[in-house]
Amino acid sequence: MTHKIVRYLNNANLERPAEEITEFDTPELHQLVADMFETMYASHGLGLAAPQIDVHKRLTVIDTSGGEEDLEPNKVVLINPVIIHSEGKQTGEEGCLSIPGFREPVRRHKRVKVRAHNVMGEIIEVEGEDLMARAMQHEIDHLNGILFLQHLSSLKRELIKRKIRKMIQADDWD
């Protein structure tokens, strides 16, 4: 089942840290993960954090193939993730399903290692480089209440916020 993605400035939960998940391998958790992948693919995203569908839990799903049929799936589920190692730098354009229509260059680590739980509750370590590293950092930021806009200059961030406020006033922002 697809969920509605909450929009920036319409939901304060996007800017506060999410709660840890303590119960694993439940039918509800498995269904939430499946729903998140379905929602992410339907929205043409590469990652989705639970707070983006108004579930305030530390859960994110990532697939850098974006569900494209000609690309090999690269599905990752991270529960209560923590970045334990990072190195290098990269700058690349980022967007966000909660801030549609806006894309900006963001500087991130080139490689990261993340420790998390899987759906069964087992502790896993996942390494990512380039796009996967970027996606993991972006989604973990969501779980910490940080949006990619916070990586931009204050001037650029304010310009985007102003545009979004105008869209809200024109009833052109869900």
N, C-alpha and C positions, 0 to 999 in steps of 0.2 A: 504494500500500500504506500502510495506517495504521500508525503506530508507537505504542507505549505511552509516555504522558507520565510523566516521572519526577516524583516528589513531593518537596516540601520536607522536609528533615530525613532523607530516605532516600537522598540523593545529594549528596555534597560538591561535585560539579562545578557545581552551580547557583550556588555562591558563590565561584567563581574565574573570572578572565577567560578567555575562549575564545581559541583560536588563529586567526591570520589564514589566510585561504584564498589560496593562491598559484597554483593551477591552475584555469583557467576553461574554459567551453565543453566540458566532458567529459560523456559519457553519464551518469556517476555523479552529477555535480553537477546536471544537468537532472532526473534521477530523484529526487534528494534534495529538490529544490525542489517537484516535483510531489507527492511523498509528504508533505512538510510542509504544503502547502495542503490535501491530503486529510485529514490528521490534524487540522489546525486546524478545518476545517469539521465533521468528525465529532464534535469536542469542543465545538462551538458557541463557538469563540473568534474574536477579531478579529485576533489576531497570535500568532505562534509563533516562538521562537528555537531554533536547533539544539540548544543545551545541554538544552533541555526534553525532547528525545527522545534524550538521551545521546550526541549528536554534538557534540563540543567544538570547534566551528568558529564563526567570526564570520559567521553567516548568519541572517537573519530574513525571514519572510514576513508580510505584513499585508494584510488586506482588511476595511475598516471596514463593508462590507455584511454581513460574517459569513456570506456564502454564501446569504443570504436571496434567494429568487426574485423578490420584489417590489422589491428594491433593486438599483441598478446596481452591478456589481462595481467595486471600487476596489483592484485587486491591485497590490501593491508587493513587490519583492524587493530586499533590501539586503544586500550582501556587503561585509564590512569597513567598516561605516558609521561616520561621525564627524559629530557635530553641529557645524556650522561657524557657525551663527548662531541665536540665540534671542531672543525678546522677549515681553513681556507675561506675565501670570500667569492661571492658571485653577485652580480646585479642582473635582474631580469624583471620583465613586466609581470605584475600580479593583478588579479581581479578577485572578486569575492561574490559568491552567490547572494549574500545579504546586502551587497552594494552593487547591484547590476548596472552596467553601462559605464563604469569607471575602472580604468586600468592605469597603473602607474609603475615606474621602475622602483624596485625595492632591493636593498642590499641584504643578503642573507649569507649564512655559512654554506660553503660548497659541499661539505660532507658532514653528516651527523650520525650519531648512534643513539638510539632511543631504547630505554627499558620500559616495558609496559606489561600488562596482562593481556592474554587472549581471552576469547569468550568462555573458555573452560576454566579460566582463573589461573592458568599457568603463567609464570613469569617468562617473558621472551625478550630478546634483544634484536632490534631491526636496524640495519644500516641503510642509509640512503645517500645518493650522490646526485648532484645537479638537480633535475626536476623533482625527483623523489625527496631529496633533502629539503628543497624549497617547500614542497607540499606538506611535509611533516612539520616543518617549523611554522608554517601558516596555520595549520589546523591546531597544533598545540597552543599557539598564541590565542586562538579562539577559546580554548578551554581555560586559559588564564585571563580571559576578559579583554584581550588585546586584539584590535582590528588592524589590518594592514595599513590603514590610514595613519596609525600612530608611528609608522616608520617613515612617514613623509615629513617634509618641512611644515612648520606651523602655518605658513602662508598657503601652501598647496592644500593642506588639510582643511583650512577655513574656507577656501574657494569651493571645495567639493561639498562641504557641509552647507554652504550658502545655496549651491545649486540644488541639493537635495531638499532643503527647506522650501525653495520655490516650487519644486515638483510636488511636495506635500500640499502646499497651498493650492496648487492647480489640480489637486486630486489625481496626480499622475504617478503616485508612489504608493504601492500597496501597504 
